Amino acid sequence: MSGLSRYIYDLSDKRLAKDVATDKQKWAVEICEQHATDKKFDWEHGTMLDMQKFLDKYFEIAKENYDRFLLDVF
């Protein structure tokens, strides 16, 4: 589990992610959406737990792909 994922992990957290997610958490979801999957996180109805599951599933792949993307750009 990545550092960002550990930061938000809480199985009982049913708060809407759009209301309480930090900028860093939103950025991590955006990186996952752009570099790991065609799926989009449901910001309108997704809870913090849903966001955690999304990050757990896609963040490591997204991080590797993002790092490769940056190497190709620079």
C-alpha positions in Angstrom: 0.0 0.0 0.0 1.4 3.4 -1.0 2.0 6.3 1.4 -0.9 8.2 0.0 -3.2 5.2 0.3 -2.2 4.6 3.9 -2.8 8.3 4.7 -6.5 8.0 4.0 -7.3 4.4 4.9 -10.3 4.1 7.2 -12.9 1.3 6.7 -15.6 3.3 8.5 -15.2 6.5 6.6 -18.5 7.0 4.8 -18.0 10.8 4.3 -18.3 12.0 0.7 -14.8 12.3 -0.8 -15.8 15.5 -2.6 -16.4 17.2 0.8 -13.3 16.1 2.7 -10.6 14.9 0.3 -7.3 16.9 0.5 -5.7 18.3 -2.6 -3.0 15.6 -2.4 -5.7 12.9 -2.4 -7.5 14.5 -5.3 -4.2 14.7 -7.2 -3.6 11.0 -6.5 -7.0 10.1 -7.9 -6.4 12.3 -11.0 -3.0 10.5 -11.6 -4.8 7.1 -11.4 -7.5 8.3 -13.8 -4.9 9.6 -16.3 -2.2 6.9 -16.1 -3.7 3.6 -14.9 -7.3 3.2 -15.9 -10.1 4.4 -18.1 -12.4 4.4 -15.1 -13.3 7.7 -13.4 -13.8 8.1 -9.7 -17.4 9.1 -8.8 -16.8 12.4 -7.0 -20.5 13.1 -6.8 -21.3 10.0 -4.8 -18.0 8.3 -3.8 -17.1 8.0 -0.2 -13.7 8.2 1.3 -13.8 4.4 1.6 -14.6 4.2 -2.2 -11.7 6.6 -2.9 -9.4 4.4 -0.8 -10.4 1.3 -2.7 -9.8 3.1 -6.0 -6.3 4.2 -4.9 -5.5 0.8 -3.6 -6.4 -0.7 -6.9 -4.7 1.8 -9.3 -2.1 4.0 -7.5 1.0 1.8 -7.9 0.4 1.2 -11.6 -0.4 4.9 -12.1 2.8 5.9 -10.3 5.0 3.7 -12.5 3.3 5.0 -15.6 3.4 8.6 -14.5 7.2 8.2 -13.8 7.7 6.8 -17.3 5.6 9.6 -18.7 7.8 12.2 -17.0 11.0 10.6 -18.2 9.6 10.7 -21.8 8.6 14.3 -21.5 11.9 15.6 -20.1 
